[in-house]
Amino acid sequence: MMNERIKELARKANMVEVEYSPGFPDIRYPKNFEKFAELIVLECASVVNSRDDSDTGFWANIIKEHFGVEL
């Protein structure tokens, strides 16, 4: 399930299609968008982890948790 922060960033980047139907909007994300976002988060976490001298992965886990990517 996509984290709300990732959804918000996708909307800011105009990556979603919105169709309005009676009562509520239908928001559509590009195919495989969630996987793409997850891979970016994991790559960022990996870079931070490789620079973390404590070798605990603390900061990498903070990033993954913030975006709702499984730890």
FILUM-831583 format. One record per residue: residue in one letter; x, y, z of N, C-alpha, C, O in turn. Coordinates in nm, 2 decimals, padded with zeros to 4 digits. Layout:
<"A"; <X; Y; Z>; <X; Y; Z>; <X; Y; Z>; <X; Y; Z>>
...
//
This chain:
<"M"; <00.08; -00.12; 00.00>; <00.00; 00.00; 00.00>; <00.09; 00.12; 00.00>; <00.18; 00.13; 00.08>>
<"M"; <00.06; 00.22; -00.08>; <00.14; 00.34; -00.10>; <00.12; 00.43; 00.02>; <00.01; 00.46; 00.06>>
<"N"; <00.23; 00.48; 00.07>; <00.24; 00.57; 00.18>; <00.18; 00.71; 00.13>; <00.19; 00.74; 00.01>>
<"E"; <00.11; 00.78; 00.22>; <00.05; 00.91; 00.18>; <00.15; 01.01; 00.13>; <00.12; 01.09; 00.05>>
<"R"; <00.27; 01.01; 00.19>; <00.38; 01.10; 00.15>; <00.42; 01.08; 00.00>; <00.43; 01.17; -00.07>>
<"I"; <00.43; 00.95; -00.04>; <00.46; 00.92; -00.18>; <00.35; 00.96; -00.27>; <00.37; 01.02; -00.38>>
<"K"; <00.22; 00.94; -00.23>; <00.11; 00.99; -00.31>; <00.11; 01.14; -00.32>; <00.08; 01.19; -00.43>>
<"E"; <00.14; 01.21; -00.22>; <00.15; 01.36; -00.22>; <00.25; 01.40; -00.32>; <00.23; 01.50; -00.39>>
<"L"; <00.37; 01.34; -00.31>; <00.48; 01.38; -00.40>; <00.44; 01.35; -00.55>; <00.48; 01.43; -00.64>>
<"A"; <00.37; 01.24; -00.57>; <00.33; 01.21; -00.71>; <00.23; 01.32; -00.76>; <00.24; 01.36; -00.88>>
<"R"; <00.14; 01.36; -00.67>; <00.05; 01.47; -00.71>; <00.12; 01.60; -00.74>; <00.09; 01.66; -00.84>>
<"K"; <00.22; 01.63; -00.66>; <00.30; 01.75; -00.68>; <00.38; 01.75; -00.82>; <00.40; 01.85; -00.88>>
<"A"; <00.42; 01.63; -00.86>; <00.49; 01.61; -00.98>; <00.40; 01.59; -01.10>; <00.45; 01.56; -01.21>>
<"N"; <00.27; 01.60; -01.08>; <00.17; 01.59; -01.18>; <00.18; 01.45; -01.25>; <00.17; 01.43; -01.37>>
<"M"; <00.20; 01.35; -01.17>; <00.21; 01.21; -01.22>; <00.08; 01.13; -01.21>; <00.08; 01.01; -01.24>>
<"V"; <-00.03; 01.20; -01.17>; <-00.15; 01.13; -01.15>; <-00.26; 01.18; -01.24>; <-00.25; 01.30; -01.28>>
<"E"; <-00.35; 01.10; -01.28>; <-00.47; 01.14; -01.36>; <-00.58; 01.14; -01.26>; <-00.61; 01.05; -01.18>>
<"V"; <-00.66; 01.25; -01.27>; <-00.78; 01.27; -01.19>; <-00.90; 01.27; -01.27>; <-00.91; 01.36; -01.36>>
<"E"; <-00.99; 01.18; -01.25>; <-01.12; 01.19; -01.32>; <-01.23; 01.21; -01.22>; <-01.24; 01.14; -01.12>>
<"Y"; <-01.31; 01.31; -01.24>; <-01.42; 01.34; -01.15>; <-01.55; 01.27; -01.19>; <-01.59; 01.28; -01.30>>
<"S"; <-01.60; 01.20; -01.09>; <-01.73; 01.13; -01.11>; <-01.82; 01.18; -01.00>; <-01.77; 01.24; -00.90>>
<"P"; <-01.95; 01.16; -01.01>; <-02.04; 01.21; -00.91>; <-02.00; 01.17; -00.77>; <-01.99; 01.05; -00.74>>
<"G"; <-01.97; 01.26; -00.68>; <-01.94; 01.23; -00.54>; <-01.79; 01.24; -00.50>; <-01.76; 01.28; -00.39>>
<"F"; <-01.70; 01.20; -00.59>; <-01.56; 01.19; -00.55>; <-01.47; 01.18; -00.67>; <-01.51; 01.13; -00.78>>
<"P"; <-01.35; 01.23; -00.66>; <-01.25; 01.21; -00.77>; <-01.19; 01.07; -00.77>; <-01.18; 01.01; -00.67>>
<"D"; <-01.16; 01.03; -00.89>; <-01.09; 00.90; -00.91>; <-00.95; 00.93; -00.95>; <-00.92; 00.98; -01.05>>
<"I"; <-00.86; 00.90; -00.85>; <-00.71; 00.93; -00.88>; <-00.64; 00.80; -00.93>; <-00.65; 00.70; -00.86>>
<"R"; <-00.57; 00.82; -01.04>; <-00.51; 00.70; -01.10>; <-00.36; 00.73; -01.11>; <-00.31; 00.84; -01.15>>
<"Y"; <-00.28; 00.63; -01.06>; <-00.13; 00.64; -01.07>; <-00.08; 00.56; -01.19>; <-00.14; 00.46; -01.22>>
<"P"; <00.03; 00.60; -01.24>; <00.09; 00.52; -01.35>; <00.11; 00.38; -01.31>; <00.14; 00.35; -01.20>>
<"K"; <00.11; 00.29; -01.41>; <00.14; 00.14; -01.39>; <00.28; 00.13; -01.32>; <00.37; 00.20; -01.37>>
<"N"; <00.29; 00.05; -01.22>; <00.41; 00.02; -01.15>; <00.47; 00.14; -01.08>; <00.58; 00.13; -01.03>>
<"F"; <00.39; 00.24; -01.06>; <00.44; 00.36; -00.99>; <00.48; 00.33; -00.84>; <00.59; 00.37; -00.80>>
<"E"; <00.40; 00.25; -00.77>; <00.43; 00.21; -00.64>; <00.57; 00.14; -00.63>; <00.65; 00.17; -00.54>>
<"K"; <00.59; 00.05; -00.72>; <00.72; -00.02; -00.72>; <00.84; 00.07; -00.75>; <00.94; 00.06; -00.69>>
<"F"; <00.82; 00.16; -00.84>; <00.92; 00.26; -00.88>; <00.95; 00.34; -00.76>; <01.07; 00.37; -00.73>>
<"A"; <00.85; 00.39; -00.69>; <00.88; 00.48; -00.57>; <00.95; 00.40; -00.46>; <01.04; 00.45; -00.40>>
<"E"; <00.91; 00.27; -00.44>; <00.97; 00.19; -00.34>; <01.12; 00.17; -00.38>; <01.21; 00.17; -00.29>>
<"L"; <01.15; 00.15; -00.50>; <01.29; 00.13; -00.54>; <01.38; 00.25; -00.52>; <01.49; 00.24; -00.48>>
<"I"; <01.32; 00.37; -00.54>; <01.39; 00.49; -00.51>; <01.42; 00.51; -00.37>; <01.53; 00.54; -00.33>>
<"V"; <01.32; 00.48; -00.28>; <01.34; 00.49; -00.14>; <01.44; 00.39; -00.09>; <01.53; 00.43; -00.01>>
<"L"; <01.44; 00.27; -00.14>; <01.54; 00.17; -00.10>; <01.68; 00.21; -00.15>; <01.78; 00.19; -00.08>>
<"E"; <01.69; 00.27; -00.27>; <01.82; 00.31; -00.31>; <01.88; 00.43; -00.23>; <01.99; 00.43; -00.19>>
<"C"; <01.79; 00.52; -00.19>; <01.83; 00.63; -00.10>; <01.87; 00.58; 00.04>; <01.98; 00.62; 00.09>>
<"A"; <01.80; 00.48; 00.09>; <01.83; 00.42; 00.22>; <01.96; 00.35; 00.21>; <02.04; 00.35; 00.30>>
<"S"; <01.99; 00.28; 00.10>; <02.11; 00.21; 00.08>; <02.23; 00.31; 00.08>; <02.34; 00.28; 00.14>>
<"V"; <02.22; 00.42; 00.01>; <02.33; 00.52; 00.01>; <02.35; 00.57; 00.15>; <02.47; 00.58; 00.19>>
<"V"; <02.25; 00.61; 00.22>; <02.27; 00.66; 00.35>; <02.33; 00.55; 00.44>; <02.42; 00.58; 00.52>>
<"N"; <02.28; 00.43; 00.43>; <02.34; 00.32; 00.51>; <02.49; 00.30; 00.48>; <02.56; 00.26; 00.57>>
<"S"; <02.53; 00.31; 00.36>; <02.67; 00.29; 00.32>; <02.76; 00.40; 00.38>; <02.88; 00.38; 00.39>>
<"R"; <02.70; 00.51; 00.42>; <02.78; 00.62; 00.48>; <02.76; 00.63; 00.63>; <02.82; 00.71; 00.70>>
<"D"; <02.68; 00.54; 00.69>; <02.65; 00.54; 00.83>; <02.76; 00.46; 00.90>; <02.77; 00.34; 00.89>>
<"D"; <02.85; 00.54; 00.97>; <02.96; 00.48; 01.05>; <02.92; 00.38; 01.16>; <03.00; 00.30; 01.20>>
<"S"; <02.80; 00.40; 01.21>; <02.76; 00.32; 01.32>; <02.73; 00.17; 01.28>; <02.72; 00.08; 01.36>>
<"D"; <02.71; 00.15; 01.14>; <02.68; 00.02; 01.09>; <02.55; -00.04; 01.14>; <02.54; -00.17; 01.14>>
<"T"; <02.46; 00.04; 01.19>; <02.33; -00.01; 01.25>; <02.22; 00.00; 01.15>; <02.11; -00.06; 01.16>>
<"G"; <02.24; 00.08; 01.04>; <02.13; 00.11; 00.95>; <02.02; 00.20; 01.00>; <01.91; 00.21; 00.95>>
<"F"; <02.05; 00.27; 01.11>; <01.96; 00.36; 01.18>; <01.89; 00.46; 01.08>; <01.77; 00.46; 01.07>>
<"W"; <01.97; 00.53; 01.01>; <01.92; 00.64; 00.92>; <01.85; 00.58; 00.80>; <01.75; 00.63; 00.75>>
<"A"; <01.90; 00.47; 00.75>; <01.83; 00.40; 00.64>; <01.69; 00.36; 00.68>; <01.59; 00.37; 00.61>>
<"N"; <01.68; 00.30; 00.80>; <01.55; 00.26; 00.85>; <01.45; 00.38; 00.88>; <01.33; 00.36; 00.86>>
<"I"; <01.51; 00.49; 00.92>; <01.43; 00.61; 00.93>; <01.36; 00.65; 00.80>; <01.25; 00.68; 00.79>>
<"I"; <01.45; 00.65; 00.69>; <01.40; 00.68; 00.56>; <01.29; 00.59; 00.51>; <01.18; 00.63; 00.46>>
<"K"; <01.32; 00.46; 00.53>; <01.22; 00.36; 00.48>; <01.09; 00.37; 00.56>; <00.98; 00.36; 00.51>>
<"E"; <01.10; 00.39; 00.69>; <00.98; 00.41; 00.78>; <00.90; 00.53; 00.73>; <00.77; 00.52; 00.73>>
<"H"; <00.97; 00.64; 00.70>; <00.90; 00.76; 00.66>; <00.81; 00.74; 00.54>; <00.70; 00.80; 00.53>>
<"F"; <00.86; 00.66; 00.45>; <00.79; 00.64; 00.32>; <00.70; 00.51; 00.32>; <00.64; 00.48; 00.22>>
<"G"; <00.70; 00.44; 00.43>; <00.62; 00.32; 00.45>; <00.67; 00.20; 00.37>; <00.59; 00.12; 00.33>>
<"V"; <00.80; 00.20; 00.35>; <00.86; 00.09; 00.28>; <00.90; -00.02; 00.39>; <00.96; 00.02; 00.49>>
<"E"; <00.88; -00.14; 00.36>; <00.90; -00.25; 00.46>; <01.05; -00.24; 00.50>; <01.14; -00.23; 00.42>>
<"L"; <01.07; -00.25; 00.63>; <01.21; -00.25; 00.69>; <01.28; -00.38; 00.67>; <01.40; -00.39; 00.71>>
//
